[in-house]
Amino acid sequence: MPTTTKASAAKTQEQIEETADAIKQQAKEKLEAGAESIQQATKSAENVVKDHPLLSLGCAFLAGWAVSKLIK
């Protein structure tokens, strides 16, 4: 293999590794943002249930009833 081909292959490999690292970093950032969003939504739902327990119970009952009607 000529020297220029080896150098070109090494450069291509380096570019691939850099691109893979950039993709990994973007995925990690998006995963962290998604996890934070889920935690906020969970806390918000908990607060609604704590503030309105009877309404929450009624909604859960209606959702269960609706699902049972759809299944039949």
Biopython code that builds the backbone (N, CA, C, O; Angstrom):
import numpy as np
from Bio.PDB.StructureBuilder import StructureBuilder

atoms = [
    (1, "MET", "N", (0.844, -1.179, 0.000)),
    (1, "MET", "CA", (0.000, 0.000, 0.000)),
    (1, "MET", "C", (0.890, 1.244, 0.000)),
    (1, "MET", "O", (1.751, 1.368, 0.872)),
    (2, "PRO", "N", (0.715, 2.156, -0.933)),
    (2, "PRO", "CA", (1.539, 3.356, -0.969)),
    (2, "PRO", "C", (1.327, 4.217, 0.278)),
    (2, "PRO", "O", (0.300, 4.123, 0.950)),
    (3, "THR", "N", (2.310, 5.046, 0.565)),
    (3, "THR", "CA", (2.279, 5.892, 1.752)),
    (3, "THR", "C", (1.088, 6.851, 1.733)),
    (3, "THR", "O", (0.461, 7.083, 2.766)),
    (4, "THR", "N", (0.776, 7.405, 0.564)),
    (4, "THR", "CA", (-0.342, 8.349, 0.475)),
    (4, "THR", "C", (-1.672, 7.653, 0.754)),
    (4, "THR", "O", (-2.579, 8.257, 1.328)),
    (5, "THR", "N", (-1.792, 6.412, 0.361)),
    (5, "THR", "CA", (-3.022, 5.667, 0.617)),
    (5, "THR", "C", (-3.165, 5.387, 2.109)),
    (5, "THR", "O", (-4.261, 5.475, 2.662)),
    (6, "LYS", "N", (-2.038, 5.047, 2.764)),
    (6, "LYS", "CA", (-2.072, 4.813, 4.206)),
    (6, "LYS", "C", (-2.434, 6.090, 4.951)),
    (6, "LYS", "O", (-3.222, 6.058, 5.897)),
    (7, "ALA", "N", (-1.877, 7.184, 4.542)),
    (7, "ALA", "CA", (-2.162, 8.460, 5.186)),
    (7, "ALA", "C", (-3.620, 8.845, 4.965)),
    (7, "ALA", "O", (-4.279, 9.358, 5.869)),
    (8, "SER", "N", (-4.108, 8.599, 3.778)),
    (8, "SER", "CA", (-5.505, 8.901, 3.467)),
    (8, "SER", "C", (-6.455, 8.027, 4.283)),
    (8, "SER", "O", (-7.480, 8.501, 4.774)),
    (9, "ALA", "N", (-6.107, 6.748, 4.425)),
    (9, "ALA", "CA", (-6.930, 5.836, 5.215)),
    (9, "ALA", "C", (-6.917, 6.239, 6.681)),
    (9, "ALA", "O", (-7.950, 6.173, 7.348)),
    (10, "ALA", "N", (-5.771, 6.651, 7.191)),
    (10, "ALA", "CA", (-5.666, 7.085, 8.585)),
    (10, "ALA", "C", (-6.490, 8.349, 8.812)),
    (10, "ALA", "O", (-7.155, 8.489, 9.839)),
    (11, "LYS", "N", (-6.442, 9.260, 7.854)),
    (11, "LYS", "CA", (-7.214, 10.507, 7.967)),
    (11, "LYS", "C", (-8.708, 10.208, 7.926)),
    (11, "LYS", "O", (-9.480, 10.795, 8.684)),
    (12, "THR", "N", (-9.114, 9.305, 7.051)),
    (12, "THR", "CA", (-10.522, 8.915, 6.951)),
    (12, "THR", "C", (-10.973, 8.262, 8.253)),
    (12, "THR", "O", (-12.067, 8.548, 8.738)),
    (13, "GLN", "N", (-10.149, 7.392, 8.825)),
    (13, "GLN", "CA", (-10.468, 6.728, 10.093)),
    (13, "GLN", "C", (-10.625, 7.770, 11.202)),
    (13, "GLN", "O", (-11.533, 7.679, 12.028)),
    (14, "GLU", "N", (-9.727, 8.762, 11.209)),
    (14, "GLU", "CA", (-9.786, 9.818, 12.220)),
    (14, "GLU", "C", (-11.073, 10.629, 12.074)),
    (14, "GLU", "O", (-11.705, 10.971, 13.073)),
    (15, "GLN", "N", (-11.458, 10.934, 10.849)),
    (15, "GLN", "CA", (-12.699, 11.680, 10.608)),
    (15, "GLN", "C", (-13.911, 10.879, 11.069)),
    (15, "GLN", "O", (-14.845, 11.438, 11.645)),
    (16, "ILE", "N", (-13.898, 9.585, 10.820)),
    (16, "ILE", "CA", (-15.000, 8.718, 11.241)),
    (16, "ILE", "C", (-15.100, 8.715, 12.767)),
    (16, "ILE", "O", (-16.197, 8.802, 13.319)),
    (17, "GLU", "N", (-13.964, 8.614, 13.443)),
    (17, "GLU", "CA", (-13.947, 8.603, 14.906)),
    (17, "GLU", "C", (-14.431, 9.931, 15.465)),
    (17, "GLU", "O", (-15.170, 9.951, 16.449)),
    (18, "GLU", "N", (-14.031, 11.035, 14.860)),
    (18, "GLU", "CA", (-14.488, 12.355, 15.305)),
    (18, "GLU", "C", (-15.996, 12.498, 15.124)),
    (18, "GLU", "O", (-16.688, 13.020, 15.998)),
    (19, "THR", "N", (-16.490, 12.037, 13.998)),
    (19, "THR", "CA", (-17.927, 12.102, 13.732)),
    (19, "THR", "C", (-18.699, 11.238, 14.720)),
    (19, "THR", "O", (-19.750, 11.643, 15.217)),
    (20, "ALA", "N", (-18.181, 10.057, 15.001)),
    (20, "ALA", "CA", (-18.834, 9.160, 15.958)),
    (20, "ALA", "C", (-18.853, 9.791, 17.347)),
    (20, "ALA", "O", (-19.857, 9.705, 18.053)),
    (21, "ASP", "N", (-17.755, 10.422, 17.739)),
    (21, "ASP", "CA", (-17.707, 11.088, 19.045)),
    (21, "ASP", "C", (-18.708, 12.234, 19.118)),
    (21, "ASP", "O", (-19.361, 12.427, 20.143)),
    (22, "ALA", "N", (-18.828, 12.992, 18.036)),
    (22, "ALA", "CA", (-19.788, 14.100, 18.005)),
    (22, "ALA", "C", (-21.217, 13.579, 18.115)),
    (22, "ALA", "O", (-22.042, 14.161, 18.819)),
    (23, "ILE", "N", (-21.506, 12.492, 17.423)),
    (23, "ILE", "CA", (-22.850, 11.893, 17.481)),
    (23, "ILE", "C", (-23.136, 11.375, 18.888)),
    (23, "ILE", "O", (-24.240, 11.553, 19.405)),
    (24, "LYS", "N", (-22.146, 10.735, 19.508)),
    (24, "LYS", "CA", (-22.309, 10.245, 20.876)),
    (24, "LYS", "C", (-22.607, 11.397, 21.830)),
    (24, "LYS", "O", (-23.479, 11.285, 22.693)),
    (25, "GLN", "N", (-21.888, 12.495, 21.676)),
    (25, "GLN", "CA", (-22.086, 13.658, 22.550)),
    (25, "GLN", "C", (-23.481, 14.235, 22.367)),
    (25, "GLN", "O", (-24.142, 14.573, 23.350)),
    (26, "GLN", "N", (-23.938, 14.354, 21.134)),
    (26, "GLN", "CA", (-25.283, 14.875, 20.869)),
    (26, "GLN", "C", (-26.339, 13.956, 21.472)),
    (26, "GLN", "O", (-27.309, 14.423, 22.069)),
    (27, "ALA", "N", (-26.151, 12.662, 21.316)),
    (27, "ALA", "CA", (-27.108, 11.705, 21.868)),
    (27, "ALA", "C", (-27.145, 11.795, 23.390)),
    (27, "ALA", "O", (-28.217, 11.732, 23.991)),
    (28, "LYS", "N", (-25.993, 11.939, 24.003)),
    (28, "LYS", "CA", (-25.922, 12.052, 25.464)),
    (28, "LYS", "C", (-26.647, 13.308, 25.937)),
    (28, "LYS", "O", (-27.396, 13.258, 26.913)),
    (29, "GLU", "N", (-26.434, 14.429, 25.258)),
    (29, "GLU", "CA", (-27.092, 15.678, 25.627)),
    (29, "GLU", "C", (-28.610, 15.565, 25.489)),
    (29, "GLU", "O", (-29.352, 16.030, 26.353)),
    (30, "LYS", "N", (-29.063, 14.950, 24.406)),
    (30, "LYS", "CA", (-30.503, 14.801, 24.199)),
    (30, "LYS", "C", (-31.115, 13.853, 25.221)),
    (30, "LYS", "O", (-32.235, 14.072, 25.681)),
    (31, "LEU", "N", (-30.390, 12.807, 25.576)),
    (31, "LEU", "CA", (-30.862, 11.870, 26.588)),
    (31, "LEU", "C", (-30.996, 12.554, 27.941)),
    (31, "LEU", "O", (-31.984, 12.349, 28.647)),
    (32, "GLU", "N", (-30.017, 13.356, 28.302)),
    (32, "GLU", "CA", (-30.064, 14.082, 29.565)),
    (32, "GLU", "C", (-31.224, 15.085, 29.579)),
    (32, "GLU", "O", (-31.918, 15.220, 30.586)),
    (33, "ALA", "N", (-31.429, 15.781, 28.466)),
    (33, "ALA", "CA", (-32.536, 16.730, 28.381)),
    (33, "ALA", "C", (-33.875, 16.010, 28.474)),
    (33, "ALA", "O", (-34.801, 16.498, 29.122)),
    (34, "GLY", "N", (-33.980, 14.860, 27.834)),
    (34, "GLY", "CA", (-35.212, 14.075, 27.892)),
    (34, "GLY", "C", (-35.483, 13.560, 29.292)),
    (34, "GLY", "O", (-36.628, 13.566, 29.745)),
    (35, "ALA", "N", (-34.445, 13.114, 29.983)),
    (35, "ALA", "CA", (-34.607, 12.622, 31.352)),
    (35, "ALA", "C", (-35.064, 13.747, 32.271)),
    (35, "ALA", "O", (-35.919, 13.539, 33.132)),
    (36, "GLU", "N", (-34.504, 14.925, 32.094)),
    (36, "GLU", "CA", (-34.917, 16.073, 32.902)),
    (36, "GLU", "C", (-36.370, 16.443, 32.619)),
    (36, "GLU", "O", (-37.121, 16.771, 33.538)),
    (37, "SER", "N", (-36.759, 16.389, 31.367)),
    (37, "SER", "CA", (-38.140, 16.690, 30.990)),
    (37, "SER", "C", (-39.109, 15.688, 31.610)),
    (37, "SER", "O", (-40.183, 16.068, 32.075)),
    (38, "ILE", "N", (-38.739, 14.428, 31.620)),
    (38, "ILE", "CA", (-39.594, 13.393, 32.206)),
    (38, "ILE", "C", (-39.720, 13.602, 33.712)),
    (38, "ILE", "O", (-40.804, 13.438, 34.273)),
    (39, "GLN", "N", (-38.625, 13.962, 34.366)),
    (39, "GLN", "CA", (-38.673, 14.213, 35.807)),
    (39, "GLN", "C", (-39.589, 15.388, 36.128)),
    (39, "GLN", "O", (-40.345, 15.338, 37.099)),
    (40, "GLN", "N", (-39.527, 16.438, 35.325)),
    (40, "GLN", "CA", (-40.398, 17.595, 35.547)),
    (40, "GLN", "C", (-41.859, 17.224, 35.332)),
    (40, "GLN", "O", (-42.721, 17.650, 36.101)),
    (41, "ALA", "N", (-42.151, 16.444, 34.308)),
    (41, "ALA", "CA", (-43.523, 16.032, 34.041)),
    (41, "ALA", "C", (-44.048, 15.142, 35.169)),
    (41, "ALA", "O", (-45.214, 15.241, 35.552)),
    (42, "THR", "N", (-43.192, 14.281, 35.694)),
    (42, "THR", "CA", (-43.590, 13.407, 36.801)),
    (42, "THR", "C", (-43.903, 14.225, 38.049)),
    (42, "THR", "O", (-44.902, 13.971, 38.721)),
    (43, "LYS", "N", (-43.069, 15.189, 38.358)),
    (43, "LYS", "CA", (-43.308, 16.050, 39.520)),
    (43, "LYS", "C", (-44.597, 16.848, 39.347)),
    (43, "LYS", "O", (-45.362, 17.023, 40.295)),
    (44, "SER", "N", (-44.827, 17.326, 38.132)),
    (44, "SER", "CA", (-46.041, 18.080, 37.855)),
    (44, "SER", "C", (-47.280, 17.204, 38.042)),
    (44, "SER", "O", (-48.268, 17.645, 38.629)),
    (45, "ALA", "N", (-47.230, 15.979, 37.552)),
    (45, "ALA", "CA", (-48.358, 15.056, 37.708)),
    (45, "ALA", "C", (-48.584, 14.726, 39.179)),
    (45, "ALA", "O", (-49.728, 14.645, 39.627)),
    (46, "GLU", "N", (-47.510, 14.537, 39.929)),
    (46, "GLU", "CA", (-47.642, 14.258, 41.362)),
    (46, "GLU", "C", (-48.323, 15.416, 42.076)),
    (46, "GLU", "O", (-49.166, 15.208, 42.949)),
    (47, "ASN", "N", (-47.954, 16.635, 41.700)),
    (47, "ASN", "CA", (-48.565, 17.805, 42.334)),
    (47, "ASN", "C", (-50.054, 17.897, 42.024)),
    (47, "ASN", "O", (-50.848, 18.246, 42.897)),
    (48, "VAL", "N", (-50.436, 17.589, 40.795)),
    (48, "VAL", "CA", (-51.847, 17.629, 40.427)),
    (48, "VAL", "C", (-52.622, 16.591, 41.227)),
    (48, "VAL", "O", (-53.717, 16.876, 41.713)),
    (49, "VAL", "N", (-52.071, 15.395, 41.367)),
    (49, "VAL", "CA", (-52.745, 14.334, 42.123)),
    (49, "VAL", "C", (-52.867, 14.730, 43.593)),
    (49, "VAL", "O", (-53.907, 14.508, 44.213)),
    (50, "LYS", "N", (-51.808, 15.316, 44.150)),
    (50, "LYS", "CA", (-51.856, 15.750, 45.550)),
    (50, "LYS", "C", (-52.862, 16.877, 45.758)),
    (50, "LYS", "O", (-53.552, 16.909, 46.776)),
    (51, "ASP", "N", (-52.952, 17.804, 44.801)),
    (51, "ASP", "CA", (-53.859, 18.944, 44.928)),
    (51, "ASP", "C", (-55.314, 18.546, 44.705)),
    (51, "ASP", "O", (-56.209, 19.135, 45.312)),
    (52, "HIS", "N", (-55.569, 17.557, 43.845)),
    (52, "HIS", "CA", (-56.939, 17.171, 43.488)),
    (52, "HIS", "C", (-57.083, 15.647, 43.514)),
    (52, "HIS", "O", (-57.218, 15.027, 42.459)),
    (53, "PRO", "N", (-57.056, 15.037, 44.695)),
    (53, "PRO", "CA", (-57.084, 13.577, 44.747)),
    (53, "PRO", "C", (-58.385, 12.961, 44.230)),
    (53, "PRO", "O", (-58.346, 11.933, 43.555)),
    (54, "LEU", "N", (-59.521, 13.560, 44.530)),
    (54, "LEU", "CA", (-60.793, 12.995, 44.067)),
    (54, "LEU", "C", (-60.942, 13.115, 42.555)),
    (54, "LEU", "O", (-61.421, 12.190, 41.899)),
    (55, "LEU", "N", (-60.536, 14.237, 42.012)),
    (55, "LEU", "CA", (-60.577, 14.421, 40.562)),
    (55, "LEU", "C", (-59.662, 13.405, 39.879)),
    (55, "LEU", "O", (-60.023, 12.835, 38.850)),
    (56, "SER", "N", (-58.484, 13.180, 40.449)),
    (56, "SER", "CA", (-57.545, 12.201, 39.892)),
    (56, "SER", "C", (-58.133, 10.801, 39.927)),
    (56, "SER", "O", (-57.996, 10.037, 38.972)),
    (57, "LEU", "N", (-58.789, 10.468, 41.032)),
    (57, "LEU", "CA", (-59.410, 9.158, 41.156)),
    (57, "LEU", "C", (-60.533, 8.997, 40.126)),
    (57, "LEU", "O", (-60.672, 7.942, 39.507)),
    (58, "GLY", "N", (-61.325, 10.048, 39.951)),
    (58, "GLY", "CA", (-62.406, 10.013, 38.959)),
    (58, "GLY", "C", (-61.871, 9.847, 37.542)),
    (58, "GLY", "O", (-62.426, 9.088, 36.747)),
    (59, "CYS", "N", (-60.804, 10.553, 37.234)),
    (59, "CYS", "CA", (-60.202, 10.442, 35.894)),
    (59, "CYS", "C", (-59.652, 9.035, 35.661)),
    (59, "CYS", "O", (-59.799, 8.477, 34.573)),
    (60, "ALA", "N", (-59.025, 8.470, 36.679)),
    (60, "ALA", "CA", (-58.493, 7.112, 36.546)),
    (60, "ALA", "C", (-59.636, 6.119, 36.338)),
    (60, "ALA", "O", (-59.521, 5.200, 35.527)),
    (61, "PHE", "N", (-60.723, 6.299, 37.057)),
    (61, "PHE", "CA", (-61.877, 5.420, 36.904)),
    (61, "PHE", "C", (-62.448, 5.526, 35.491)),
    (61, "PHE", "O", (-62.722, 4.509, 34.853)),
    (62, "LEU", "N", (-62.625, 6.742, 35.007)),
    (62, "LEU", "CA", (-63.172, 6.945, 33.657)),
    (62, "LEU", "C", (-62.241, 6.371, 32.588)),
    (62, "LEU", "O", (-62.705, 5.791, 31.606)),
    (63, "ALA", "N", (-60.954, 6.528, 32.772)),
    (63, "ALA", "CA", (-60.011, 5.978, 31.796)),
    (63, "ALA", "C", (-60.096, 4.455, 31.783)),
    (63, "ALA", "O", (-60.074, 3.843, 30.715)),
    (64, "GLY", "N", (-60.192, 3.846, 32.948)),
    (64, "GLY", "CA", (-60.335, 2.396, 33.018)),
    (64, "GLY", "C", (-61.631, 1.920, 32.402)),
    (64, "GLY", "O", (-61.663, 0.903, 31.708)),
    (65, "TRP", "N", (-62.695, 2.652, 32.654)),
    (65, "TRP", "CA", (-64.000, 2.314, 32.085)),
    (65, "TRP", "C", (-63.955, 2.406, 30.560)),
    (65, "TRP", "O", (-64.461, 1.528, 29.862)),
    (66, "ALA", "N", (-63.343, 3.477, 30.052)),
    (66, "ALA", "CA", (-63.256, 3.675, 28.601)),
    (66, "ALA", "C", (-62.449, 2.558, 27.953)),
    (66, "ALA", "O", (-62.826, 2.043, 26.900)),
    (67, "VAL", "N", (-61.342, 2.187, 28.580)),
    (67, "VAL", "CA", (-60.516, 1.107, 28.026)),
    (67, "VAL", "C", (-61.282, -0.202, 28.022)),
    (67, "VAL", "O", (-61.198, -0.973, 27.066)),
    (68, "SER", "N", (-62.039, -0.457, 29.098)),
    (68, "SER", "CA", (-62.786, -1.713, 29.156)),
    (68, "SER", "C", (-63.867, -1.741, 28.059)),
    (68, "SER", "O", (-64.149, -2.801, 27.500)),
    (69, "LYS", "N", (-64.460, -0.604, 27.756)),
    (69, "LYS", "CA", (-65.473, -0.546, 26.686)),
    (69, "LYS", "C", (-64.819, -0.745, 25.311)),
    (69, "LYS", "O", (-65.408, -1.367, 24.426)),
    (70, "LEU", "N", (-63.631, -0.229, 25.139)),
    (70, "LEU", "CA", (-62.940, -0.387, 23.862)),
    (70, "LEU", "C", (-62.504, -1.842, 23.643)),
    (70, "LEU", "O", (-62.465, -2.321, 22.509)),
    (71, "ILE", "N", (-62.184, -2.523, 24.718)),
    (71, "ILE", "CA", (-61.725, -3.912, 24.619)),
    (71, "ILE", "C", (-62.881, -4.843, 24.273)),
    (71, "ILE", "O", (-62.695, -5.823, 23.551)),
    (72, "LYS", "N", (-64.043, -4.552, 24.770)),
    (72, "LYS", "CA", (-65.203, -5.445, 24.536)),
    (72, "LYS", "C", (-65.618, -5.470, 23.092)),
    (72, "LYS", "O", (-66.568, -6.166, 22.735)),
]
sb = StructureBuilder()
sb.init_structure("model")
sb.init_model(0)
sb.init_chain("A")
sb.init_seg("    ")
for serial, (resi, resn, name, xyz) in enumerate(atoms, 1):
    if name == "N":
        sb.init_residue(resn, " ", resi, " ")
    sb.init_atom(name, np.array(xyz, "f"), 0.0, 1.0, " ", f" {name:<3s}", serial, name[0])
structure = sb.get_structure()
